[in-house]
Amino acid sequence: MFMKRSVCVLAFVGLCASLSAIDFQKRNELGLSGILIFSDTVEDTVEVEGLSNGTFLPFIDAGFYGQLNLGPSLHFGMGFRVASIILATMTWPTVYAELDLWRFSLNARLGGGFFAGLAGFYPFFLIGDALLPEVSLWFRFARSRLGVGALTLLSASSLNATFFEDFGVDTIKGGKVLLYISYIWSLR
């Protein structure tokens, strides 16, 4: 009995010591972004609320995360993102992994599953299998960064919203990948 307790206490102390060695911090960001809407074929032209192929759509982007730093250049985090286009604002949960190389960062994110927001003054909540995978490359300055990336919507079969009508399960096959450019400030 004493041996089991000793092993449990030692395991607990070892777990606490290893967790204290991991650097955990808040990461809050605010930025200006722009998405280029395009499709690789004329038949698959993306049209969302009057936006056609080749449209550049500016929006405000924010992220609020908890981040684990595993060494000086590998980061994992989770939290939520917010995107706002004047009268429409939407938020969704996001997880990410980021690798820092010199002044560049390679970031892979996966978000979705739950969306909440405001369209005008009307709140909405969407729950479904829609996932937003995203890959981006950033150049870091002191407290800000400039980057480019690509994102897509993998599935919208269970989302019953007109905004997502033109996206479907075959998003990647249909060429519905959105490119963006962002300038992000770190909020401390």
Secondary structure by P-SEA (a helix, b strand, c coil): caaaaaaaaaaaaaaaaaaaabbbbbbbbbbcbbbbbbbccccccccccccccbbbbbbbbbbbbbbbbccccbbbbbbbbbbbcccbbbbbbbcbbbbbcccbbbbbbbbccbbbbbcccbbbbbbccbbbbbbbbbbbcccccccccccccccccccccccccccccccccccccccccbbbbbcc
